Each structure stands twice: as C-alpha cells, then as structure tokens.
Amino acid sequence: MDIESKKQKTEVRSQESGDNIFIFFITLNAKRLAESLRGLYHDAQILKFKSETVSEVWNKGRSLIFIMATGIVVRTIAPLIKDKKTDPAVVVLDEKGKFAISLLSGHLGGANEMAREIAGFLGAKAVITTSSDINNLPSIDLWAKGNGLLIENEDLLPRVSTDLINNGSLKVYSDIEIELPDEFKKVSRTEEADIVITNSSVFSTFTPKNLRIFWGPRLQPSALILRPKNLVLGIGCNSGTTAEEIEEAVRSVLNENNLSFLSIHSIATIDIKANEKGLKEFSEKYDFKINIYTPDELNAVVSLYPSSFSLSDAAFNATGAYAVAEPAALLGAQGGLCPSRVTPDKTMGNLRPKLLVSKHKIGNVTVAVAEYSVIDGVENDRWGPQKVVEFLGRVASEIKRPKLYIVGTGPGGIEHITPYAQDAIRKSDVIVGYGTYLDLIKDLIKDKEVVSTGMTQEIDRCKKAIELALSGKTVSVISGGDPGIYAMAGLVFEVIKERDGLSVISNQLKDLNPLPITHYPSLSVEVIPGISALNACAARLGAPLMHDFAVISLSDRLTDWDLIEKRLIAAAMSDFVTVIYNPKSMGRPGHINRARDIFLRHRSTETPVGIVKGAMRENEKIIITNLRDMLNYDIDMQTTVIIGNSQTFIWNNYMITPRGYEKKFENAT
C-alpha cells in the first residue's frame, strides 16, 4: 500500500476507535478507586482484569486505565502494541491512587494528558517519562497533530526530536502562516531547516554531509517534512469515470505542479456529481470530504472574473455551469462562501483564494487546484475594511475543526458542575468568561489559558471566544448557572448567524464587525447545561416551583421597562409563581418596588416570597417572607426572588407550591 493510503487509513482507524475509556481492576480497593474515577470519566467502563478482555477492547478504546502493578500491564499489552498512531493511551495507577503513570501513547494517544488529569482529580502525582515533557519542550508529533500537519517521513522523527532535546531549538521553514513554539526558529530557506512545512513536493535541502540536493519523491531529505492539508481539488468528470482514472489524473496534475498528494484537504465539484461512483470511491479511499456546489454558485464565481476561466458551452449544456473544476476549487478554498451570499452587487472584495493550478483535462477527468484560505475578514461596503492574510505567497491552511463549548457551571462550586461540563473544560485549551465566575472554578482551570472580562462585556467576550476557536483552539465559554438562561448561549449563536448578513440581531450588536466568514461553516458549537439559579434557589427554599411558573428579569439594559412591566402584570394576573432575576442594582434601585406593587394588586399581602442570595455558595442567604415584608430585606443583583401563587404556603420553614395531589389524597381516603 502506498504511503498516502497508509496514512489516510491510519487516520480513519484512529477515528473509528472512538472515545471509549476502559478501567481495569483486580482488587476491591482498585475497584473502589475505579468507581471514583467515574466522577472524571463518567462514561468509562469498569471491567474485572482478564488478559483476554484487554485483547478484546484494545482496538475499541481511546484509553485504557489499569489499577494494578505495572509489570502485569506490561506483560499483558506487549503482544498487542502495534503503532503509536493507533495504539490506545495506557495509564497505570496504584490501588491507593498515589501515582498515575503514563505507560503508552503518551503524546498522540494522550496518555500524558490523561495521567495529569487523573493526578489532578485524585491529588496524586503524574509520572511522565517522555523527554520533551521532562525538558519542558514541545512534542513535535503532538504539535503537528494539533495543527493539522501530517508527518511524511516519520523515520526521521526520532532523530529530529533528539536534536530538539539536545539543542533546545529547531530551525523551521514554513510556507504557510502558523504559530510556532518559542523553541522553533523560523528560517527563510529550506536548506537551513530541521523541519519543512510545505505542500510542495520538490524543494532543496542539505544532506548530513552538507551536500545540497533537490528533494523529490525518489530522494530522502534530511529535514522532517510536515504536510499542511490545504489543497482543494476542483474535479469534473464524465459519467462512469472510475476511481482509478480520477486518482491517476489527480496524481499527474499534482506531480506536474510539484504539489504533495498528502496536502489534499478536500474535493469540490458540481452537485450533479455528488453521487458519481468513481468520485465517491476515490474520496472514501483517502477520507476526503466532497463539497458540492450548484451551477448558480459556480457561475457566480465565473461572472466575477470571466477572463480567468476556461469556459465551455458543452459543460454549460450538460450541467448548467460554464466551468466546474476551477470555480469549484475556489469555492472549496473559501470554505464554501459564494459571492452571491456575500454582497448584493456580486463583488467579492478581497475574497480571492489562490488558484494554484488552472484546469487540466486528462482523459475523462478535469482537475484544478486551489489553496485553502484562512481569511481575517472581507473588504467591502457591507463588512468594513479588513484584510486577507497571506505569507510567503501562501495562504494559511485550515488547522483543525474549531470547537466551542458554552459551559454552564451552575452555582459556582466545582462540586455542582456536571461531569460532562468538567470534561469539556478539561478538553479546552482556552477558558473565556466573566471574572467572578472564573474565580469560582479556579482550581479547575489553573493550567489553562484564561481570558477574563468584566461585567457588560458579553459581546467582546463572545467575539474573542469565537476568534480563539477559529484559530484552531478548543474554547470553553463559561456561564454561571445554565448557559441557555439569561446567559451566553444565545449571543454566541446570534453572532455566528450575523456572518451571513441575514439578520440584525439587536441594537447592542449594531457595531459588531463580523468574524472570519469562511470559517463559520466548520465551527462546532456545543451547549452544556448547568444548574440554573432558579433550580438552585428553588431547592434551597423547598418546592416553590411545583406548578406553572414564569421567569422575568428586571434588568432594562437590554429590554425596555415598558415590556418588562407588561410581562409582570401578565404573570401576576395569571397566578403564576414568578421567579425574578436581576431584581435590583445601583442604577435601578426602584424596579423591585414597582414589581412588588404590581403583584400586590393581584395577590394577598401574605403571599409567600423566597429571597435567596448566592445560592449554594459560601455566603448564601435564604429568607422566606411575604409580599408585605419582602422589601425589608437586602436585595441586589446576586439575589433571586421567587413570588408564590395563590396556593403557595409555608411549612416548617419551607416554601411549597402544591401540584394538585391533594385531590388524589382525598380520593385515596
């Protein structure tokens, strides 16, 4: 099997192994420790140790944790070890939980990071033996993986890694813009480099004996070659074209233009070819994504620069598009951004991806090649002046699919954060949030890059989080309580939606400059719920929300008071139990008084009222009173007020709203 196929298949196998975690134990003490690790890895499977069971799950698990002697583990897994790219992470613990040993797949498999996570969770010591970690140096293979770079000549990795450890630095040539570790010194010539980052298949290097050679497919370079996956193939083909014909044409075009097959990012074509058997087989063989575009989308690109494309009446008659390969490659290299979706006057401004190879027709196949673009912005009347980033004649490659978590941390204490939320935070490179909320979880984020902002800076916080995610980092936006209740989740989605220019989300966002448009299609956002203030406060008061209730914020920073007042009147008239957020601040001290007056028009002065400040936090205060006396107590922005309905009562210092079960009690007697 050729090198490209091996590497692509390796990636596929790695993905298929999933995120399964298996924990093996022998003794009862080890079993208890394994069960405690469920607080860290809530979906982990705990298994009694048997060598045959280990063999069965070896290729099914992302990570294997053994709570037993290291020797037992070594003898068991030795026959199973194959390749560091596919072997699972293996971590060994003693049954007292004093040490977490990274035994196998420390870097690519993530065993080092897992050992650190477990040690932090248990208060243990992580035992890491990889040289780069011990010497506080970057791991080349882990850095390459994190930046979406494929190592072509892996046999040189041990030597180059040793050079890094011995010398403390390496020389790196890159023809894409990429953030390098401090230990990687950028050089301007490939001949000087220990590491070369390029999609070019031919360039010059020096041999160990200082003999300059031009490296190509049949020559061995002295530098470690890292391939950015930043080439988009625009492909057109006749019906019935085989996968072999397509691959032969692609390789021919790439070889002729000194471009590496390993740098292929994706394929782009017209929609009628979406189910072309040969094209699908070729893409599946190497795990290439196929992006499809309509004739109108392709023609929109052609209409901007008609003299730049080879137009075909035959193609138009057959497909409805004047050209396929070239405009499809360009659209794919822009992340699918079509000019007709950008501006009403059909101008793309600075949105000009780099077409490296114009259309080549080989037999039944037409191939064009463009470079995948990373854009800082667009320059046109709609979006305002920004710029396209280009370095050394290359646009930057897509690093990895951006991931953004919006995490609810509940009342604040780590013990009240769900395991799923804790897991998202641990997976994140950067934590973004309001300073007060971040202080409450400082022990959970002490090893993370932290971006802290003040009150009323939600838009800046949101924009920064998205920018960081689009740069290739995994980011968690922290929301106190639940992110979907008066928190950050909605704003994140609104800002992302704004990229299309399809909505004006609110007056507060009118000055917001859109973020990089071409990246949004690949931004993955996940909302992780938390214990909301209304949940926490209701639990502290007893059971006040057992029947229908309304939730209203008295903050008029984003909502006019007239509308808030209408909602208060409706809730009071309808006999809803009413939860009041943001009841009082220095800027609006009278809103809670007006809210009380509204409820007094429709409810008894004896209606129970719960006042909770700092629910489930160190200095929490809980008061159960009534509508008449509620203003006698301290109420501020950190307070949640719950006003009962006509049936709510107080019993044994609990505030209770009946659900209606009293009728069932009567029938039962």
VENJOLIN-V450403 format. One record per residue. N is the residue number from 1. D_FIRST is the distance of its C-alpha to the first C-alpha in Angstrom with 1 decimal. Layout:
N_D_FIRST / N_D_FIRST
This chain:
1_0.0 / 2_3.8 / 3_6.7 / 4_8.4 / 5_6.4 / 6_6.4 / 7_9.9 / 8_11.0 / 9_10.2 / 10_12.0 / 11_14.9 / 12_15.2 / 13_15.5 / 14_17.9 / 15_20.0 / 16_20.2 / 17_21.7 / 18_24.7 / 19_27.8 / 20_29.1 / 21_31.1 / 22_32.2 / 23_35.2 / 24_36.0 / 25_39.6 / 26_41.6 / 27_45.2 / 28_47.5 / 29_47.6 / 30_43.9 / 31_43.9 / 32_46.6 / 33_44.5 / 34_41.4 / 35_43.7 / 36_44.9 / 37_41.4 / 38_41.4 / 39_43.5 / 40_40.5 / 41_37.6 / 42_39.5 / 43_36.6 / 44_35.6 / 45_35.6 / 46_37.8 / 47_37.0 / 48_38.8 / 49_36.7 / 50_35.1 / 51_32.0 / 52_30.7 / 53_31.2 / 54_29.2 / 55_26.3 / 56_26.6 / 57_26.6 / 58_24.1 / 59_21.3 / 60_24.0 / 61_25.8 / 62_25.6 / 63_28.2 / 64_29.9 / 65_33.4 / 66_35.1 / 67_38.9 / 68_39.6 / 69_39.4 / 70_36.3 / 71_36.2 / 72_35.7 / 73_32.8 / 74_31.1 / 75_31.4 / 76_30.2 / 77_27.0 / 78_25.9 / 79_23.9 / 80_22.2 / 81_21.0 / 82_17.2 / 83_16.4 / 84_19.0 / 85_17.2 / 86_17.3 / 87_20.2 / 88_23.5 / 89_26.5 / 90_28.9 / 91_32.6 / 92_35.4 / 93_39.0 / 94_42.2 / 95_44.3 / 96_47.0 / 97_44.6 / 98_45.4 / 99_42.0 / 100_38.5 / 101_35.9 / 102_32.4 / 103_30.5 / 104_26.8 / 105_24.6 / 106_27.6 / 107_26.1 / 108_23.0 / 109_24.1 / 110_27.7 / 111_29.5 / 112_31.7 / 113_32.9 / 114_33.4 / 115_35.5 / 116_37.6 / 117_38.1 / 118_39.2 / 119_41.4 / 120_43.1 / 121_43.6 / 122_45.1 / 123_46.8 / 124_44.7 / 125_43.1 / 126_39.4 / 127_38.0 / 128_35.2 / 129_34.0 / 130_31.2 / 131_32.6 / 132_32.1 / 133_34.1 / 134_36.8 / 135_37.3 / 136_37.3 / 137_34.4 / 138_31.5 / 139_28.2 / 140_25.7 / 141_22.7 / 142_25.1 / 143_26.7 / 144_23.5 / 145_22.5 / 146_26.1 / 147_26.0 / 148_22.8 / 149_21.1 / 150_17.5 / 151_17.2 / 152_14.8 / 153_15.6 / 154_16.3 / 155_17.2 / 156_20.4 / 157_21.4 / 158_23.6 / 159_25.4 / 160_26.1 / 161_27.2 / 162_29.5 / 163_30.9 / 164_31.7 / 165_33.5 / 166_35.4 / 167_36.4 / 168_36.7 / 169_35.0 / 170_32.2 / 171_32.3 / 172_30.1 / 173_29.7 / 174_28.8 / 175_29.2 / 176_29.4 / 177_32.3 / 178_31.4 / 179_33.6 / 180_33.0 / 181_34.3 / 182_37.5 / 183_35.7 / 184_33.3 / 185_35.4 / 186_34.6 / 187_34.6 / 188_34.9 / 189_32.8 / 190_29.1 / 191_30.5 / 192_32.3 / 193_29.7 / 194_27.9 / 195_25.8 / 196_24.9 / 197_24.4 / 198_23.6 / 199_21.6 / 200_22.3 / 201_19.6 / 202_22.3 / 203_25.1 / 204_27.2 / 205_27.2 / 206_29.0 / 207_27.7 / 208_29.4 / 209_32.0 / 210_32.8 / 211_31.4 / 212_30.5 / 213_27.2 / 214_25.6 / 215_22.1 / 216_19.4 / 217_15.7 / 218_16.5 / 219_19.0 / 220_19.1 / 221_21.6 / 222_24.0 / 223_24.0 / 224_21.8 / 225_20.1 / 226_20.4 / 227_19.3 / 228_21.8 / 229_20.6 / 230_23.5 / 231_22.5 / 232_23.6 / 233_22.5 / 234_25.4 / 235_24.3 / 236_26.6 / 237_25.7 / 238_27.6 / 239_27.7 / 240_25.1 / 241_22.6 / 242_19.1 / 243_16.1 / 244_14.5 / 245_17.8 / 246_17.9 / 247_14.5 / 248_15.5 / 249_18.8 / 250_17.7 / 251_15.6 / 252_18.5 / 253_21.1 / 254_19.4 / 255_18.9 / 256_22.5 / 257_23.8 / 258_22.0 / 259_20.4 / 260_17.2 / 261_14.7 / 262_14.5 / 263_18.2 / 264_18.1 / 265_20.5 / 266_21.2 / 267_22.1 / 268_25.7 / 269_27.3 / 270_30.5 / 271_31.5 / 272_31.6 / 273_27.8 / 274_27.2 / 275_26.3 / 276_24.6 / 277_22.0 / 278_19.4 / 279_19.9 / 280_19.6 / 281_16.4 / 282_14.9 / 283_16.5 / 284_15.5 / 285_11.7 / 286_12.1 / 287_15.4 / 288_17.6 / 289_21.3 / 290_23.2 / 291_26.8 / 292_29.2 / 293_32.6 / 294_35.7 / 295_37.2 / 296_40.0 / 297_37.8 / 298_36.0 / 299_39.4 / 300_40.9 / 301_38.6 / 302_39.3 / 303_43.1 / 304_43.0 / 305_41.7 / 306_42.0 / 307_42.1 / 308_38.7 / 309_36.8 / 310_36.3 / 311_38.2 / 312_37.9 / 313_40.6 / 314_38.3 / 315_35.9 / 316_39.0 / 317_40.3 / 318_37.0 / 319_36.1 / 320_39.1 / 321_37.3 / 322_38.2 / 323_34.7 / 324_31.5 / 325_28.6 / 326_30.7 / 327_32.9 / 328_30.1 / 329_28.0 / 330_31.3 / 331_32.0 / 332_28.6 / 333_29.1 / 334_32.5 / 335_31.2 / 336_32.7 / 337_36.2 / 338_38.0 / 339_41.0 / 340_43.2 / 341_42.6 / 342_43.7 / 343_47.0 / 344_49.6 / 345_50.1 / 346_46.5 / 347_46.0 / 348_42.9 / 349_44.7 / 350_42.2 / 351_39.3 / 352_37.4 / 353_33.7 / 354_32.1 / 355_30.7 / 356_28.5 / 357_27.6 / 358_30.0 / 359_29.1 / 360_27.0 / 361_27.0 / 362_24.4 / 363_25.1 / 364_25.4 / 365_23.9 / 366_25.7 / 367_24.1 / 368_26.0 / 369_25.0 / 370_27.2 / 371_27.2 / 372_27.6 / 373_31.2 / 374_33.0 / 375_36.6 / 376_39.6 / 377_41.8 / 378_43.3 / 379_46.3 / 380_48.5 / 381_51.8 / 382_50.4 / 383_48.4 / 384_50.2 / 385_49.2 / 386_45.9 / 387_43.2 / 388_39.5 / 389_37.7 / 390_36.0 / 391_35.3 / 392_34.3 / 393_33.7 / 394_31.0 / 395_31.6 / 396_30.3 / 397_27.1 / 398_27.2 / 399_26.9 / 400_26.5 / 401_28.3 / 402_31.9 / 403_33.5 / 404_37.3 / 405_39.1 / 406_42.9 / 407_44.1 / 408_47.5 / 409_48.9 / 410_52.0 / 411_55.3 / 412_53.7 / 413_53.4 / 414_50.0 / 415_51.3 / 416_51.7 / 417_48.2 / 418_45.8 / 419_42.8 / 420_40.6 / 421_42.3 / 422_42.0 / 423_38.3 / 424_37.9 / 425_40.0 / 426_38.0 / 427_34.8 / 428_36.5 / 429_36.4 / 430_39.8 / 431_42.8 / 432_45.2 / 433_48.7 / 434_52.4 / 435_53.7 / 436_55.9 / 437_53.1 / 438_50.7 / 439_53.4 / 440_53.5 / 441_49.9 / 442_49.8 / 443_48.6 / 444_45.5 / 445_44.5 / 446_45.7 / 447_42.3 / 448_41.4 / 449_42.0 / 450_45.1 / 451_46.6 / 452_50.1 / 453_52.5 / 454_56.1 / 455_57.8 / 456_57.8 / 457_54.6 / 458_52.4 / 459_51.1 / 460_50.2 / 461_48.5 / 462_46.5 / 463_45.6 / 464_44.5 / 465_42.3 / 466_40.5 / 467_40.1 / 468_38.6 / 469_36.2 / 470_35.1 / 471_34.5 / 472_31.6 / 473_33.7 / 474_34.4 / 475_38.1 / 476_40.8 / 477_44.0 / 478_46.7 / 479_49.4 / 480_52.3 / 481_52.9 / 482_50.7 / 483_48.8 / 484_49.7 / 485_53.5 / 486_55.2 / 487_52.1 / 488_49.1 / 489_46.8 / 490_48.7 / 491_48.9 / 492_45.2 / 493_44.5 / 494_47.4 / 495_46.1 / 496_42.6 / 497_44.3 / 498_46.4 / 499_43.4 / 500_43.8 / 501_47.5 / 502_48.3 / 503_50.7 / 504_53.3 / 505_52.9 / 506_56.1 / 507_58.6 / 508_57.2 / 509_53.9 / 510_55.5 / 511_54.8 / 512_51.2 / 513_48.8 / 514_45.5 / 515_42.4 / 516_39.2 / 517_38.9 / 518_35.3 / 519_34.1 / 520_36.1 / 521_33.9 / 522_31.3 / 523_34.0 / 524_33.9 / 525_37.3 / 526_38.3 / 527_42.0 / 528_42.8 / 529_46.3 / 530_48.9 / 531_52.4 / 532_54.6 / 533_58.1 / 534_59.7 / 535_57.9 / 536_58.9 / 537_62.5 / 538_63.0 / 539_61.9 / 540_64.3 / 541_67.2 / 542_66.8 / 543_65.9 / 544_67.1 / 545_64.3 / 546_64.7 / 547_65.7 / 548_64.9 / 549_64.6 / 550_64.0 / 551_62.4 / 552_63.9 / 553_63.5 / 554_66.7 / 555_64.9 / 556_65.9 / 557_63.6 / 558_61.2 / 559_63.5 / 560_67.0 / 561_69.7 / 562_71.3 / 563_68.1 / 564_67.9 / 565_71.6 / 566_71.1 / 567_68.3 / 568_70.5 / 569_73.4 / 570_71.2 / 571_69.9 / 572_73.4 / 573_74.9 / 574_72.2 / 575_72.8 / 576_69.2 / 577_68.6 / 578_67.5 / 579_65.1 / 580_65.9 / 581_63.3 / 582_64.4 / 583_68.1 / 584_69.6 / 585_69.0 / 586_71.2 / 587_70.8 / 588_71.7 / 589_74.0 / 590_75.8 / 591_73.0 / 592_73.2 / 593_77.0 / 594_76.6 / 595_74.0 / 596_76.4 / 597_79.3 / 598_77.3 / 599_76.6 / 600_80.2 / 601_81.3 / 602_79.4 / 603_79.3 / 604_81.7 / 605_82.3 / 606_81.3 / 607_77.8 / 608_75.5 / 609_73.3 / 610_70.6 / 611_69.9 / 612_66.9 / 613_65.9 / 614_62.7 / 615_61.7 / 616_59.9 / 617_60.2 / 618_62.3 / 619_65.4 / 620_65.3 / 621_68.6 / 622_69.4 / 623_72.6 / 624_73.9 / 625_76.8 / 626_78.0 / 627_78.3 / 628_81.8 / 629_80.8 / 630_77.2 / 631_78.0 / 632_79.8 / 633_76.5 / 634_74.0 / 635_71.4 / 636_68.8 / 637_65.3 / 638_63.8 / 639_65.9 / 640_65.0 / 641_68.0 / 642_68.1 / 643_71.1 / 644_71.9 / 645_73.0 / 646_76.3 / 647_75.3 / 648_73.7 / 649_75.6 / 650_75.8 / 651_75.9 / 652_75.8 / 653_74.5 / 654_71.6 / 655_71.2 / 656_70.5 / 657_70.0 / 658_70.5 / 659_68.0 / 660_70.6 / 661_70.4 / 662_74.1 / 663_74.7 / 664_72.6 / 665_74.6 / 666_77.8 / 667_76.6 / 668_75.5 / 669_79.0
